[in-house]
Amino acid sequence: MPTLLGVYERPDQVAEVATRLRARGYTDLETYSPAPFAEVDDAVDEKPSRVRVFTLIGGLTGVVTGYAMTIWMANDWPIMLGGKPFSSIPPYTIIGFELTILFGGLLTVLGLFLVGGLPSLHRDKAYSPRFSAEEFGVAVRCQDRDVSEVDALLRGHGAEEVSLVEA
Amino acid sequence: MTPPPPEAVAAMIRPAPRRPDSRINRDILSVMEGASLGYWVLLASAVLMVHVAGAIWIYQVYEGLGIAGYVHPVFWGVYIVTFVFWVGIAHAGTLISAILYLFRAKWRNAINRSAEAMTVFAVLTAAQFLGIHVGRIWKSYFILPYPNQRALWVNFKSPLLWDTFAISTYATISAVFLYIGMIPDLAIARDRAVGWRKVLYGALALGWQGTSRHWKAHTRSVLHLSGLATPLVLSVHSVVSWDFAMALVPGWHTTIFGPYFVAGAIFSGFAMVLTMMIPVRRIFGLEEYITDYHLENMSRFLLLTSIIVGYAYASEYFMAWYSGVEAEQTSFWMRAFGPYWISTWIMILCNAVFPQILWFKRVRTHVPTLFVLSVLVNVGMWFERYVIIITGLSREYNPSTWGIYTPSWYELGILAGSFAFFSMFFLVFLKLFPVIAIAEMKELAIHEKAHRQGGAH
């Protein structure tokens, strides 16, 4: 299938053209941005990122691990220290807190990798170093018969240039 | 619709004329290019000093902690002071990247990368002192909870265990923060590098292409990491302060220590960012990115935290007097007028008095003054920890056990080595990684451009 690439200068143009393309049924599209722009990312996929599930699971695992580890260890080989109960919640809260952050953070990274599809050895044909300069790209895969319509749509939203990256 | 005629397709495939690269890319990536003689001299002296300190440490392992200036009852000396100092320095980075991120303070973009790197290196430096301070390094793994033949577990009611968990969590999360934030910039470097650098950045950039899927997951992850790191920043130095506050030593056993230490940490962290970034910005011509406005904002933080620290000093004295506890009162009298009076007055002058000149805009925008002040604050903050730790210990409840501690040359050598260790990492970082968050600078630049062009924004 042919892939067309439109190059833009501003994020609002990309957001508009992506919304328009999706409305016209061209859903197989990809944008390239030099910096994060919420309007561009939401125009391609409006659902909030699933990374949050990972953070939540990590945080909960951490807090449970923190308390479980400290309480179990203190009772596994009970030594009386300063007359305090073996299962002392206040000091163990500190461990629970730290592990919440640690596991939450590490699972957030796992979430970034799984949800974002990183790391990846694949390099898109449409990608070029100009998108790590200051330009934006919209790559659309479409049927042969739709090439001219997509081309017109891309140009219609102020594309600086449109090229066929894959015939 | 019919496909376009072949000649039109051919014209579409023809490569577009090469456009100039982004100026932000060029300006910031140029910092990484080539190294002057001065750079190599600095790096070589840092590496040499690290080796000298390493040799001292090996001698200490052989000879024992007797080579330090420890005198009964002072067995926490320069090593612990320096540990607390470096953990404190580590606070600016995460504060800037996490808390200011959540507050949407856009001015952080110019300084967050260097501050985050300093955080990681400062924690790394601090962590060395946990090993240097212990008497038997070969048993230092006893601090970790692991199944062992003795069937013993660690004591989680001890502040030292809290410290272990706080510091290792902080080191991990700040390293993750630095790396995750840098991935888009590593892709920028990858697209422009040649040779071994292309391989390095290609591997580290993980195949980043800036697609909406990448950015969406990335912004969300950074948001969550910021949310997690915010309470972490505030907790780490609180936990460090509990190493002292949980003990019954006069001058230590106080509830003010948490906020007092956190404010001090942010104070010294911002001072260190200023100390490092003022020369960097000058040498590499980054005045356009790290502007006087950024320096002014940082100096406002210095002023605020200086006032908090000054308030903490005053309230410590007030509480000592008001409590009516003789040991506490003696301890604080001794601080100001006892054998350690020099340290105490350096601390008060550098941390609470000198920074008051930042009330004047003339001072906040005068870069050389800021630089000198930031160095003084670093000195003052080191002495603050010295005063708290040493004066507290040397004058405990029973006068017959009082003792005077003076740091030995070995300890001072390792202290100097810690600065070299930190500088060594920072110097290498300057030449290997983008020192300013390029993608975030671009975000601002593109927004501005879109506004100028009247985009629907």
Boltz contact constraints between the chains, C-beta under 6 A:
constraints:
  - contact:
      token1: [A, 10]
      token2: [B, 450]
      max_distance: 6.0
  - contact:
      token1: [A, 10]
      token2: [B, 455]
      max_distance: 6.0
  - contact:
      token1: [A, 12]
      token2: [B, 455]
      max_distance: 6.0
  - contact:
      token1: [A, 12]
      token2: [B, 456]
      max_distance: 6.0
  - contact:
      token1: [A, 12]
      token2: [B, 457]
      max_distance: 6.0
  - contact:
      token1: [A, 30]
      token2: [B, 211]
      max_distance: 6.0
  - contact:
      token1: [A, 31]
      token2: [B, 212]
      max_distance: 6.0
  - contact:
      token1: [A, 32]
      token2: [B, 210]
      max_distance: 6.0
  - contact:
      token1: [A, 33]
      token2: [B, 210]
      max_distance: 6.0
  - contact:
      token1: [A, 34]
      token2: [B, 442]
      max_distance: 6.0
  - contact:
      token1: [A, 35]
      token2: [B, 439]
      max_distance: 6.0
  - contact:
      token1: [A, 35]
      token2: [B, 442]
      max_distance: 6.0
  - contact:
      token1: [A, 35]
      token2: [B, 443]
      max_distance: 6.0
  - contact:
      token1: [A, 36]
      token2: [B, 215]
      max_distance: 6.0
  - contact:
      token1: [A, 36]
      token2: [B, 219]
      max_distance: 6.0
  - contact:
      token1: [A, 41]
      token2: [B, 212]
      max_distance: 6.0
  - contact:
      token1: [A, 41]
      token2: [B, 215]
      max_distance: 6.0
  - contact:
      token1: [A, 41]
      token2: [B, 216]
      max_distance: 6.0
  - contact:
      token1: [A, 44]
      token2: [B, 212]
      max_distance: 6.0
  - contact:
      token1: [A, 49]
      token2: [B, 216]
      max_distance: 6.0
  - contact:
      token1: [A, 49]
      token2: [B, 217]
      max_distance: 6.0
  - contact:
      token1: [A, 49]
      token2: [B, 220]
      max_distance: 6.0
  - contact:
      token1: [A, 51]
      token2: [B, 217]
      max_distance: 6.0
  - contact:
      token1: [A, 51]
      token2: [B, 220]
      max_distance: 6.0
  - contact:
      token1: [A, 51]
      token2: [B, 221]
      max_distance: 6.0
  - contact:
      token1: [A, 55]
      token2: [B, 224]
      max_distance: 6.0
  - contact:
      token1: [A, 70]
      token2: [B, 156]
      max_distance: 6.0
  - contact:
      token1: [A, 73]
      token2: [B, 153]
      max_distance: 6.0
  - contact:
      token1: [A, 77]
      token2: [B, 151]
      max_distance: 6.0
  - contact:
      token1: [A, 77]
      token2: [B, 152]
      max_distance: 6.0
  - contact:
      token1: [A, 77]
      token2: [B, 153]
      max_distance: 6.0
  - contact:
      token1: [A, 81]
      token2: [B, 157]
      max_distance: 6.0
  - contact:
      token1: [A, 88]
      token2: [B, 157]
      max_distance: 6.0
  - contact:
      token1: [A, 91]
      token2: [B, 157]
      max_distance: 6.0
  - contact:
      token1: [A, 92]
      token2: [B, 156]
      max_distance: 6.0
  - contact:
      token1: [A, 94]
      token2: [B, 162]
      max_distance: 6.0
  - contact:
      token1: [A, 95]
      token2: [B, 156]
      max_distance: 6.0
  - contact:
      token1: [A, 95]
      token2: [B, 165]
      max_distance: 6.0
  - contact:
      token1: [A, 98]
      token2: [B, 165]
      max_distance: 6.0
  - contact:
      token1: [A, 98]
      token2: [B, 166]
      max_distance: 6.0
  - contact:
      token1: [A, 98]
      token2: [B, 169]
      max_distance: 6.0
  - contact:
      token1: [A, 101]
      token2: [B, 169]
      max_distance: 6.0
  - contact:
      token1: [A, 101]
      token2: [B, 228]
      max_distance: 6.0
  - contact:
      token1: [A, 101]
      token2: [B, 232]
      max_distance: 6.0
  - contact:
      token1: [A, 102]
      token2: [B, 169]
      max_distance: 6.0
  - contact:
      token1: [A, 104]
      token2: [B, 228]
      max_distance: 6.0
  - contact:
      token1: [A, 105]
      token2: [B, 173]
      max_distance: 6.0
  - contact:
      token1: [A, 105]
      token2: [B, 176]
      max_distance: 6.0
  - contact:
      token1: [A, 105]
      token2: [B, 225]
      max_distance: 6.0
  - contact:
      token1: [A, 105]
      token2: [B, 228]
      max_distance: 6.0
  - contact:
      token1: [A, 108]
      token2: [B, 221]
      max_distance: 6.0
  - contact:
      token1: [A, 108]
      token2: [B, 224]
      max_distance: 6.0
  - contact:
      token1: [A, 108]
      token2: [B, 225]
      max_distance: 6.0
  - contact:
      token1: [A, 109]
      token2: [B, 176]
      max_distance: 6.0
  - contact:
      token1: [A, 112]
      token2: [B, 217]
      max_distance: 6.0
  - contact:
      token1: [A, 112]
      token2: [B, 221]
      max_distance: 6.0
  - contact:
      token1: [A, 115]
      token2: [B, 217]
      max_distance: 6.0
  - contact:
      token1: [A, 116]
      token2: [B, 213]
      max_distance: 6.0
  - contact:
      token1: [A, 116]
      token2: [B, 214]
      max_distance: 6.0
  - contact:
      token1: [A, 116]
      token2: [B, 217]
      max_distance: 6.0
  - contact:
      token1: [A, 118]
      token2: [B, 206]
      max_distance: 6.0
  - contact:
      token1: [A, 119]
      token2: [B, 206]
      max_distance: 6.0
  - contact:
      token1: [A, 119]
      token2: [B, 207]
      max_distance: 6.0
  - contact:
      token1: [A, 120]
      token2: [B, 207]
      max_distance: 6.0
  - contact:
      token1: [A, 127]
      token2: [B, 209]
      max_distance: 6.0
  - contact:
      token1: [A, 129]
      token2: [B, 191]
      max_distance: 6.0
  - contact:
      token1: [A, 131]
      token2: [B, 210]
      max_distance: 6.0
  - contact:
      token1: [A, 132]
      token2: [B, 187]
      max_distance: 6.0
  - contact:
      token1: [A, 132]
      token2: [B, 188]
      max_distance: 6.0
  - contact:
      token1: [A, 132]
      token2: [B, 191]
      max_distance: 6.0
  - contact:
      token1: [A, 133]
      token2: [B, 21]
      max_distance: 6.0
  - contact:
      token1: [A, 133]
      token2: [B, 22]
      max_distance: 6.0
  - contact:
      token1: [A, 134]
      token2: [B, 22]
      max_distance: 6.0
  - contact:
      token1: [A, 144]
      token2: [B, 3]
      max_distance: 6.0
  - contact:
      token1: [A, 145]
      token2: [B, 1]
      max_distance: 6.0
  - contact:
      token1: [A, 147]
      token2: [B, 3]
      max_distance: 6.0
  - contact:
      token1: [A, 148]
      token2: [B, 1]
      max_distance: 6.0
  - contact:
      token1: [A, 148]
      token2: [B, 4]
      max_distance: 6.0
  - contact:
      token1: [A, 149]
      token2: [B, 1]
      max_distance: 6.0
  - contact:
      token1: [A, 161]
      token2: [B, 16]
      max_distance: 6.0
  - contact:
      token1: [A, 163]
      token2: [B, 12]
      max_distance: 6.0
  - contact:
      token1: [A, 164]
      token2: [B, 9]
      max_distance: 6.0
  - contact:
      token1: [A, 164]
      token2: [B, 12]
      max_distance: 6.0
  - contact:
      token1: [A, 164]
      token2: [B, 13]
      max_distance: 6.0
